Amino acid sequence: MPDTPNTFSHQHASHCESGVMSAIVRHYGLPLSEPMALGLSSALSFAYLPFIKLGGLPLVAYRMPPRAIIRGLQKPLGIRMRTETFRSTARGEARLNSLLDEGKVVGLQTSVFWLPYFPGDMRFHFNAHNVLAYGRDTANGDYLLSDPVFEEPMRCAPADLARARFARGVLAPKGLLYYPETRPSEPDWGKAIPAAVRKTVRIMLRAPIPLIGIRGMERVARAVERLPATGDLQKSKLFVGHLVRMQEEIGTGGGGFRYMYASFLEEAASLAARPALAELAGELVEIGDGWREFALATARMIRDRDPFDPARLAALLRAQAAREKTFFGSLDRAIR
Amino acid sequence: MDANEVPQEGNATLGGHRKAMYARGADGRIGIVPSSGWEAEEIVTLQAVEDLDRLAADARKRALAGSTSALEYHMYKARMDLTLLSQVSGIWAWRVRRHLRPDTFARLRPALLARYAEAMGISVDQLKRVD
């Protein structure tokens, strides 16, 4: 595939993986918004996996697992993504350098903790961050990075980037890099969009295990309800704070990706000529507002501005689950 | 959320950066609006940071009193816990747990010390000290 000369342009995005993938697709000639990357790869979700612990807290996600967007865009856009992991740091670095020398832009999975340009308070051991390398500074060898969650392009010294790419632990990136082998082509929106939406509806309403989708939310509500409300509240508060961090802090665009998916539905409505989706986008924005209310109520309880009341938080979560159940039911009917 | 409702409260944990939020603009379309931060989010981020700081400060006190090793202090200071340190260093968790005892830690081979230091991105000298 011939490569366009280095005219890469950085764009600010909410989420790392959708931001990187929409940037790659745009760079190779097909305009694609971040919400479209999220929606078309059916990456919206909800999951509560209490048996996977990160820093002693259960895994909670408002989206599909890492790499879902990279993989999920291949079929609708007819783009073949090549992914490579490495056992040795030296090989991983050499491969990245040679791809950049060819003029490619390369997606990388990294840890957040070892990227020096992240603000100190955001540096946790989270291994599934994504950035895009688009060149090197010939003078000092620094990598030129487009980290979608930052407004401006970043740079990173080789030793730091190697450390971040080869961090170990849960979701270890193993130096993962990815780049397209073929150019993306514009899909038949009238087919690709309904197929992607149907998959999201299926995940949210009909997942085979009760920890995914609406049933996952209900399960979290039950876990919150059972938190001790008296005595030492430290642990209880860390648990509910964790829910909010996963919903807001991890670059979701607010409301646990619900606003971003609403933007996708709005765009999809005109591309696929299905005006019903635009109306549903409005409903989903309101659901996003509901998630923000939950975040605010939780934060106030953490700082003792309101008494800690797990039953109230559980009720808010149940209300969200009920609203999303109705919403995805309507979406299901609208897309048939 | 409308564009004019996107919080601009200057969340200190963002270190002066702005994050992209999706909100409904004046033209009625949903799109990106940069946000300088939301207090609710600042509260939950600081909660996590403060919890790790508290663990590190507590381990520091115990390390200075001689009831735990410097390793425990550095582990929390590197924002890790026992499971993560074990995964990153490739040393079994039960061994890491043993190395939290000051007497065992004082007798550690240089090779093991180097693995811990490397895992946490500090020098062996730093690892042995509690600053």
Interface residues (C-beta under 8 A of the other chain):
Chain A: H12 A13 S14 E34 P35 K53 G55 G56 F113 W114 P119 G120 D121 M122 R123 F124 H125 V149 F150 E151 R163 A167 R168 G169 V170 Q234 K237 L238 G241 H242 V244 R245 E248 E249 G251 G253 G254 G255 Y259 M260 A262 S263 E266 A281 V285 G288 D289 R292 A295 L296 T298 A299 R300 I302 R303
Chain B: M1 V6 A12 T13 L14 G15 G16 H17 R18 K19 A20 M21 Y22 A23 R24 R29 I30 G31 I32 P34 W38 E39 A40 E41 I43 V44 T45 L46 Q47 A48 V49 D51 R79 M80 D81 T83 L84 Q87 V88 G90 A119 G121
